[in-house]
């Protein structure tokens, strides 16, 4: 037997017992132990063959532990979920270390360009013109952080990206990515996911964002074919804000004015609304109203090329970024943003990766656990 450390011959020493945790409970093993006199290292080949982790868990037990850890708190996973569902009893710290270690391995694999399973093109939903339409969207959500010695530190933004097929019936098909990586790193990984589901075969790409800084440039760089659409509801919020500033003493008139502008935006587009806003008479208005007007006009001017909502709607395209906003909540928020939760950067990143994988098509999770990346 060759030594894995130096490749010299290692000599069998003895049969060495070890207790490991499996999906069926604790199991006692007898493994052959080899010692290398050249480098002084000992090893048990069967541990690598069986895929045992540093916490002495079998791959199946690691999967169950990380699944419980990504769905609920590590304390609840170790004290309630695992004992009840699988008879596995682990400490909270072991559940945490196991879950985060698996998520870290997944994140490393994604950074290295790994994809899970063979490419399987989706049957892209046709739009109102009969063209097959693929969607891509990106957003960010804050995650509380914990510094050294339990100190509270400034939170970090977790990026969430998705490629999805908005079908008329049933839930949409979606691939998610999430983590504390940079936008450049997310872009490369999201392109890999898009390639896996045959996005190139779609006739039209639509990119939906909320207008956050850098997101349009992100789409232009990573998905240059995409038609960028500004989320209609974010644009509507700005118009309603201006309406309130314009009619500060009459809520009913403010609501009606906002409704008129939003209706015009949806049915006539951003250029028509911009013309109306620029023609507003500022005489006699407060400095606060003037400032809101200036800000909203600038906002519409900067985004008017992404506000052709009549055309988008005529083509049957989505005009709201609700899918990615829901993803921020379900992929990240439901697990990482509980009351009082604070995370290390590495821990948050790892659990984000696992949550995104779990929320994606079910075959993705199964493929990961049958791949070497999970070992």
C-alpha positions as CSV (number, residue, x, y, z in Angstrom):
1,X,0.0,0.0,0.0
2,X,1.5,3.3,-1.1
3,X,1.5,6.2,1.4
4,X,-0.9,9.0,0.3
5,X,1.6,11.6,1.8
6,X,4.8,10.6,0.1
7,X,3.9,7.7,-2.2
8,X,6.4,5.4,-0.6
9,X,5.4,1.9,0.6
10,X,3.4,1.9,3.8
11,X,3.3,-1.3,5.9
12,X,0.2,-2.8,7.5
13,X,0.3,-2.4,11.2
14,X,-3.0,-3.6,12.7
15,X,-6.8,-3.7,12.5
16,X,-8.0,-0.5,14.2
17,X,-11.6,0.0,15.4
18,X,-13.6,3.1,14.9
19,X,-17.2,4.2,15.6
20,X,-18.9,6.3,12.9
21,X,-22.3,7.8,12.6
22,X,-24.4,6.5,9.7
23,X,-27.9,7.2,8.5
24,X,-28.9,4.2,10.6
25,X,-27.2,5.2,13.7
26,X,-23.7,4.5,15.2
27,X,-21.7,1.7,13.5
28,X,-18.4,0.2,14.7
29,X,-15.9,-0.5,12.0
30,X,-12.6,-2.4,11.9
31,X,-10.2,-0.8,9.4
32,X,-6.7,-1.7,8.3
33,X,-4.1,0.8,9.5
34,X,-0.9,1.4,7.6
35,X,2.2,3.2,8.7
36,X,4.9,4.8,6.5
37,X,8.3,4.7,8.0
38,X,9.6,7.1,5.3
39,X,7.5,10.1,6.3
40,X,6.0,8.9,9.6
41,X,2.4,9.2,8.5
42,X,-0.3,6.6,9.2
43,X,-3.5,6.1,7.3
44,X,-6.6,3.9,6.9
45,X,-7.5,3.6,3.2
46,X,-11.1,2.6,3.9
47,X,-11.9,6.0,5.4
48,X,-11.3,7.6,2.0
49,X,-13.2,4.8,0.2
50,X,-16.2,5.2,2.5
51,X,-16.1,9.0,2.3
52,X,-15.9,9.6,6.0
53,X,-15.7,13.2,7.1
54,X,-13.6,14.8,9.8
55,X,-16.6,14.4,12.2
56,X,-16.7,10.6,11.5
57,X,-20.0,10.8,9.6
58,X,-20.8,8.6,6.6
59,X,-21.8,10.5,3.4
60,X,-25.5,9.7,4.0
61,X,-25.3,11.0,7.6
62,X,-23.5,14.1,6.3
63,X,-26.3,14.7,3.8
64,X,-29.0,14.3,6.5
65,X,-27.1,16.6,8.9
66,X,-26.5,19.3,6.3
67,X,-30.1,19.1,5.1
68,X,-31.4,19.6,8.7
69,X,-28.9,22.4,9.2
70,X,-30.0,24.3,6.2
71,X,-33.6,24.0,7.0
72,X,-33.5,24.9,10.7
73,X,-31.2,26.2,13.4
74,X,-28.2,24.0,14.2
75,X,-29.5,23.6,17.7
76,X,-32.9,22.5,16.5
77,X,-31.3,20.2,13.9
78,X,-29.2,18.4,16.4
79,X,-31.7,18.3,19.3
80,X,-35.0,17.7,17.5
81,X,-34.8,17.1,13.8
82,X,-32.1,14.5,13.4
83,X,-32.9,12.4,16.5
84,X,-36.6,12.3,15.5
85,X,-36.2,11.6,11.8
86,X,-33.1,9.5,11.7
87,X,-32.1,8.6,15.2
88,X,-28.9,10.5,14.7
89,X,-27.6,12.3,17.8
90,X,-25.0,14.9,17.3
91,X,-23.9,18.1,19.2
92,X,-25.0,21.4,17.9
93,X,-21.4,22.3,17.0
94,X,-21.0,19.1,15.0
95,X,-24.2,19.9,13.1
96,X,-22.9,23.4,12.4
97,X,-19.4,22.2,11.3
98,X,-20.8,19.5,9.1
99,X,-23.3,21.8,7.3
100,X,-20.8,24.6,6.8
101,X,-18.1,22.2,5.6
102,X,-20.4,20.8,3.0
103,X,-21.5,24.3,1.9
104,X,-17.9,25.3,1.7
105,X,-17.0,22.4,-0.6
106,X,-20.0,23.2,-2.8
107,X,-18.9,26.9,-3.0
108,X,-15.4,25.8,-3.9
109,X,-16.7,23.5,-6.6
110,X,-18.9,26.3,-8.1
111,X,-16.0,28.8,-8.1
112,X,-13.9,26.2,-10.0
113,X,-16.6,26.1,-12.7
114,X,-18.2,22.8,-11.7
115,X,-21.7,22.1,-12.9
116,X,-23.9,19.3,-11.6
117,X,-25.0,16.6,-13.9
118,X,-25.4,16.6,-17.7
119,X,-26.8,19.6,-19.6
120,X,-30.6,19.3,-19.9
121,X,-32.2,22.1,-21.9
122,X,-35.5,23.4,-20.6
123,X,-38.6,23.7,-22.7
124,X,-38.7,27.5,-22.6
125,X,-42.1,29.1,-22.3
126,X,-43.2,31.0,-25.5
127,X,-44.1,34.7,-25.1
128,X,-47.1,36.4,-26.8
129,X,-45.2,36.5,-30.1
130,X,-44.3,32.8,-30.1
131,X,-40.6,33.3,-29.1
132,X,-39.1,31.1,-26.4
133,X,-38.2,33.4,-23.5
134,X,-35.6,32.9,-20.8
135,X,-35.3,35.1,-17.7
136,X,-32.4,36.0,-15.5
137,X,-32.4,38.1,-12.3
138,X,-30.1,39.3,-9.5
139,X,-30.6,41.0,-6.2
140,X,-28.9,41.3,-2.8
141,X,-30.1,40.9,0.8
142,X,-28.4,41.7,4.0
143,X,-27.1,39.1,6.5
144,X,-26.2,39.9,10.1
145,X,-22.6,39.2,11.0
146,X,-20.7,38.3,14.2
147,X,-17.2,39.5,14.8
148,X,-14.4,38.1,17.0
149,X,-15.5,37.2,20.6
150,X,-19.2,37.4,19.6
151,X,-19.0,41.1,18.8
152,X,-21.7,42.5,16.5
153,X,-20.3,43.9,13.3
154,X,-21.7,45.4,10.2
155,X,-23.8,43.1,8.1
156,X,-22.8,41.7,4.7
157,X,-24.8,41.6,1.5
158,X,-25.5,38.2,0.1
159,X,-26.0,38.1,-3.7
160,X,-28.8,36.0,-5.1
161,X,-29.0,35.1,-8.7
162,X,-31.4,33.0,-10.7
163,X,-32.1,31.7,-14.2
164,X,-35.7,30.7,-14.6
165,X,-38.4,29.6,-17.0
166,X,-41.7,31.4,-16.3
167,X,-44.3,28.8,-17.2
168,X,-48.0,29.5,-17.6
169,X,-49.0,26.6,-15.5
170,X,-47.3,25.2,-12.4
171,X,-44.2,26.6,-10.6
172,X,-41.4,28.1,-12.7
173,X,-38.2,26.1,-13.3
174,X,-35.3,27.8,-11.5
175,X,-31.7,27.5,-10.8
176,X,-30.5,29.6,-7.9
177,X,-27.1,30.8,-6.7
178,X,-26.4,32.6,-3.4
179,X,-23.5,33.7,-1.3
180,X,-21.2,36.5,-0.2
181,X,-19.2,36.3,-3.4
182,X,-18.5,39.3,-5.7
183,X,-20.8,40.1,-8.6
184,X,-18.0,39.0,-11.0
185,X,-17.9,35.6,-9.3
186,X,-21.6,35.3,-9.3
187,X,-21.8,36.2,-13.0
188,X,-19.4,33.5,-14.1
189,X,-21.3,30.9,-12.0
190,X,-24.7,32.1,-13.3
191,X,-23.5,31.7,-16.9
192,X,-22.6,28.1,-16.1
193,X,-26.1,27.5,-14.8
194,X,-27.6,29.1,-17.8
195,X,-25.6,26.9,-20.1
196,X,-26.7,23.8,-18.2
197,X,-30.4,24.6,-18.9
198,X,-29.9,25.6,-22.5
199,X,-30.4,29.3,-22.2
200,X,-28.7,29.8,-25.6
201,X,-31.6,28.0,-27.3
202,X,-34.1,30.6,-26.1
203,X,-35.0,33.2,-28.6
204,X,-35.3,36.1,-26.1
205,X,-33.4,36.8,-22.9
206,X,-35.1,39.1,-20.4
207,X,-33.1,40.5,-17.4
208,X,-35.2,41.8,-14.5
209,X,-33.6,43.9,-11.8
210,X,-34.7,46.5,-9.2
211,X,-32.3,49.2,-10.6
212,X,-29.6,48.6,-7.9
213,X,-26.2,50.0,-8.6
214,X,-24.2,47.9,-11.0
215,X,-26.9,45.4,-11.9
216,X,-27.5,46.7,-15.4
217,X,-23.8,46.6,-16.1
218,X,-23.8,43.1,-14.6
219,X,-26.4,41.9,-17.1
220,X,-24.7,43.7,-20.1
221,X,-21.5,41.9,-19.2
222,X,-22.7,38.4,-18.5
223,X,-25.9,38.2,-20.5
224,X,-25.3,40.7,-23.4
225,X,-28.3,39.4,-25.4
226,X,-30.7,40.2,-22.5
227,X,-33.3,42.9,-22.7
228,X,-33.0,44.7,-19.4
229,X,-36.3,45.6,-17.7
230,X,-36.5,47.8,-14.6
231,X,-38.9,46.3,-12.1
232,X,-42.2,48.2,-12.6
233,X,-43.1,48.3,-8.9
234,X,-39.8,49.9,-7.9
235,X,-40.4,52.6,-10.5
236,X,-44.0,53.0,-9.2
237,X,-42.7,53.6,-5.7
238,X,-40.7,56.6,-6.9
239,X,-43.7,58.1,-8.6
240,X,-45.8,57.6,-5.5
241,X,-43.1,59.2,-3.4
242,X,-43.2,62.3,-5.6
243,X,-47.0,62.3,-5.5
244,X,-46.9,62.5,-1.7
245,X,-44.4,65.3,-1.8
246,X,-46.5,67.1,-4.4
247,X,-49.7,66.8,-2.3
248,X,-48.4,66.7,1.3
249,X,-51.7,67.8,2.9
250,X,-54.2,65.7,0.9
251,X,-53.6,61.9,1.0
252,X,-56.5,61.2,-1.3
253,X,-55.2,63.5,-4.0
254,X,-51.7,62.2,-3.5
255,X,-52.9,58.6,-4.1
256,X,-54.9,59.6,-7.1
257,X,-51.9,61.5,-8.6
258,X,-49.6,58.6,-8.0
259,X,-52.2,56.2,-9.5
260,X,-52.4,58.4,-12.7
261,X,-48.6,58.5,-13.1
262,X,-48.3,54.7,-12.5
263,X,-51.1,54.0,-15.0
264,X,-49.4,56.2,-17.6
265,X,-46.0,54.5,-16.9
266,X,-47.5,51.0,-17.5
267,X,-49.6,51.9,-20.6
268,X,-47.5,54.6,-22.2
269,X,-44.0,54.0,-20.9
270,X,-41.2,55.9,-19.2
271,X,-40.7,58.6,-21.8
272,X,-44.3,59.7,-21.5
273,X,-44.1,60.0,-17.8
274,X,-40.8,61.8,-18.0
275,X,-42.4,64.4,-20.2
276,X,-45.2,65.0,-17.7
277,X,-42.8,65.2,-14.8
278,X,-40.6,67.8,-16.5
279,X,-43.7,69.9,-17.3
280,X,-44.7,70.1,-13.6
281,X,-44.9,73.7,-12.3
282,X,-42.4,74.0,-9.4
283,X,-43.5,77.6,-8.5
284,X,-44.7,77.8,-4.9
285,X,-43.5,74.3,-4.1
286,X,-41.5,73.6,-0.9
287,X,-37.8,72.9,-1.1
288,X,-38.5,69.3,0.0
289,X,-41.0,68.8,-2.9
290,X,-38.5,70.4,-5.3
291,X,-35.8,68.0,-4.1
292,X,-38.0,64.9,-4.5
293,X,-39.0,66.1,-8.0
294,X,-35.4,66.5,-9.0
295,X,-34.5,63.1,-7.7
296,X,-37.4,61.3,-9.3
297,X,-36.9,63.0,-12.7
298,X,-33.2,62.0,-12.6
299,X,-34.2,58.5,-11.7
300,X,-36.6,58.2,-14.7
301,X,-34.1,59.8,-17.0
302,X,-31.4,57.3,-16.0
303,X,-33.8,54.3,-16.4
304,X,-36.1,55.4,-19.3
305,X,-34.4,52.9,-21.7
306,X,-35.6,50.1,-19.4
307,X,-39.2,51.4,-18.9
308,X,-40.9,50.6,-22.2
309,X,-43.6,48.7,-20.3
310,X,-46.2,48.8,-23.1
311,X,-43.9,46.9,-25.4
312,X,-42.9,44.4,-22.7
313,X,-46.5,43.7,-21.8
314,X,-47.5,43.4,-25.4
315,X,-44.8,40.7,-25.8
316,X,-46.1,38.9,-22.7
317,X,-42.9,39.5,-20.7
318,X,-42.8,39.9,-17.0
319,X,-42.3,43.5,-15.8
320,X,-41.8,42.8,-12.1
321,X,-38.8,41.3,-10.2
322,X,-41.0,39.4,-7.8
323,X,-39.3,36.1,-8.5
324,X,-35.9,37.3,-7.3
325,X,-37.3,39.2,-4.4
326,X,-39.1,35.9,-3.3
327,X,-35.8,34.1,-3.8
328,X,-34.0,36.5,-1.5
329,X,-36.6,35.6,1.2
330,X,-36.8,31.8,0.6
331,X,-33.2,31.1,-0.2
332,X,-31.5,33.4,2.3
333,X,-34.0,35.1,4.6
334,X,-35.9,32.1,5.9
335,X,-32.7,30.5,7.3
336,X,-30.1,33.3,7.8
337,X,-32.2,36.2,8.9
338,X,-34.0,34.9,12.0
339,X,-34.4,37.0,15.1
340,X,-31.0,37.7,16.6
341,X,-29.1,35.6,14.1
342,X,-25.5,36.6,13.4
343,X,-23.1,34.7,11.3
344,X,-19.5,34.4,10.4
345,X,-18.8,35.4,6.8
346,X,-17.7,31.9,6.0
347,X,-20.6,30.3,7.7
348,X,-23.2,32.5,6.0
349,X,-21.6,32.0,2.6
350,X,-21.6,28.2,3.0
351,X,-25.2,28.0,4.1
352,X,-26.2,30.3,1.3
353,X,-24.7,27.9,-1.3
354,X,-26.5,25.0,0.2
355,X,-29.8,26.8,0.5
356,X,-29.6,27.8,-3.2
357,X,-28.8,24.3,-4.3
358,X,-31.6,22.8,-2.2
359,X,-34.2,25.4,-3.6
360,X,-33.1,24.7,-7.2
361,X,-34.4,21.8,-9.2
362,X,-34.4,18.6,-7.0
363,X,-32.0,16.8,-9.4
364,X,-29.3,19.4,-8.5
365,X,-29.2,18.3,-4.8
366,X,-29.2,14.6,-5.7
367,X,-26.5,15.1,-8.3
368,X,-24.3,17.0,-5.8
369,X,-24.5,14.2,-3.3
370,X,-23.5,11.6,-5.9
371,X,-20.6,13.6,-7.0
372,X,-17.0,13.9,-5.7
373,X,-17.7,17.5,-4.8
374,X,-19.7,16.5,-1.7
375,X,-17.0,14.1,-0.4
